[in-house]
């Protein structure tokens, strides 16, 4: 990842190839090589581990890589990231690939399922990424980061509970969500006092990114 932010791109849902992804994200040839290797490992292990929906494998560049990489545009100076419920490494592994070689860049990949942690460790070691895999529940760790993120982890009201230690320590939340974001945010407001805005996704016109700037006390329900 360079200090310069990737170029703006229109929201889109149609599949893209690697060349278009590289143009939109600003990925270097070395980063593309790492992403290709990650994609190959993901498809290979997905056959036995159910990491991503099989139907989405062919749309890796848009649905997975670009959906993840777009977060860098929202926090171009951030160096310390945590990906909660890291699962298949989306967005965490993609972020770590872009941060490889950037002084001080690091991603904490937090995942409670041991078999998924094994996959994440395999990728981190194979690509020599600036990342640490934690086989733990997100709320049990004491990590200080600038950005906490998650994708397909939990409804927002539960996700805020998982992210609470990070947000209370000063992190900003960047949570990838789908078209039900309004109802999720309304439900979350029943449980939490929080400040957030919504950013349109660049990878899918139906997607949204919930940017949480402050999490207050929990409400009694």
N, C-alpha and C positions, 0 to 999 in steps of 0.2 A: 504494500500500500504506500503510495506517495503521499506527501502532505497536501497535494492538490486534490480537491474533491472530484469524483467522476462527473462527466458531463450529464446535464439534465436529459431525461428521456421520457417520452410519453408513456402513460400507463397502457399496458397491453396484456392480452390473455393468450394470444396465439403463440404456438411454439416458436422457438428461435434456435439457431445453431450457434456453435461456439464462436464463430467469427463475429456475429452480431452481439453476442454477450461481451466479447472482448472490447468491441467498439463502445458499447454503452457503459461498461464498468471501468474502462481504462486498464484492464488487466494486462500485465506484461506477458511475454512468451513463457517465462519461468512460472508465473502464476497459472497460466493456462495449462502448462504441463502438469502441475500439481493438481489442478482441478480435474483434469482428465484422469489422472491416476485415482483420485478420490472417487470419481464417478464409476470407474471400473470396479473398485473395491466395494462400493455401495451396491452396485447391481449384482456382483458375485455373492455377497453375503445376504442380500435381500431374498435370495432364493430359499434360504433356510431360516432367516431371522425376522422377517416381516418388519423391516426398518421403515420402508415407505410403501405406499400403495403401488403394486406392480404396474398399474396403468399409467402411473406418473413417471416411470423410468425414462420413457422416450422424450419427455418434456423437461429433462433435467435442467437445461440452461435457463429456461424462463421460470418454471415453477419452483425450482429449488435454488439454483445458484444465484440468479438475479434477485429473487425474492429475499435472499439472505444478504447479498452484497450491497443492496440499496441502503441498508442501515448505516453504512459508512458515510454516506452523504449527510446523514442527520447528526453525526458526531465525528467529523473528520479529524479532530485533534485528540480524541479519546484514545488512551493506550491500555487501560485496564478494563476488561469486559468479563461478564459472567453470563453463561448461557444455561438457563434452568430447564431441567427436563431435556437435556441435550439430545437424547435419543440417537438419531442417525447422524448427528453432527450438523444439523441445520437449525440456526445459522452459524453455530460456533466454529465448525471446521472451516467453513468458507471465510469467515472473518479472520481466522488464524492464518490462512493461506495468504490473504492480502496483507496481513501484518508481519509476515515472515521477513526478517531483515530490518524491520523498523525498531530502532532503539527503544526499549521499554515496553514494547507491545506484548500483551499476554492475555490469553483467554482461559478462564476457568470453566471447564465443561462439567456440569453437575448433573448426575444421572443416578437414579436409585436402583435401576435394574443391572445386575452384575454382567449379564451377557452383552448388553449394549455397551457397558463400560469396556469390555474386552475388545469390542469392535472399535470404539473410539481410541483406545490405547494403540491398537494396531495401526490406525491411520496416522495418529500423532507421531508414532515412532517411524513409520515408513516415510513420511514426508518431512520429518524433523521440524515439527511445527512448534511455535511458542505457545504451548497450551498444557494444562494440567487437568487430568481426569479425576473427578471426585465421585466415588461410589457412595453416595450419601443423599439424604433428603436436603433440599435446598435450605430450609429454615434452620437446620442444625449446624450449618457452617458459619464460621466467623471470617468472612472475606470482605476486604475493602476494595471496591471497584468504582469506576466512573460511570459505567453503563451496565445495567442488568437487562437481559433480554430473554425472550422465550417465544417459541413457535409451536402451536398445536400441543400445548402443555396442559392447560386447564382453563375453565371459564374464568373471566377476569376477577370475580370476587374471591375465588380460591387462589388464583395466581398472585394477587396482591398480598395474601397471607404468606405465601412462599417467599415472595420478594421483600417482605417487610424489613428484615434485618439490613438488606442492602440499601433500600430506599431511605431508611432512617439514618443510615451512615453517610448519606449525601449523594447516592447514586441517582441517575436519571433512568427511568424505565422506558424501554422501547419494545413494545409487545406487538408481534405480528398477529393480526386478527382478520376474520372474514367479514362477510356482509351482515352478520348479526351483531356488529359491534355496538350499535346504539342500545339494543336490549341488554347486552352484557354490561355496558357501562351503567345503565339504569339499575340493574340488579346489584352491581358492585356498590352503588351509592347507598343501598340499604344496609350494607355491612361496614362501609368505610367512609371517612371523610378524606377526600383526595382531590388534587388538582391535576387535570390532564387535558390535552388537546388531541385531535385526531388528524393524522397526515395520510393523504391518499397514497396507496401503494403504486409503485412504478412498474411492478411485474404483472398486476392484474387489476383491472378497473373496479372489481368487486372488493378488493382487499383494502385494509386500513392498518395503519400503525398507530397504536395508542401510546402517546408520549406522556408518561407520568412524571411530574416535577415535584410533587409533594404527597406524602401519605400521612394522614393524621390518625387520630385514635380510632380504634374499632368501635362500631356502633353495637348496641345491644338489640338483637332481633328477637 
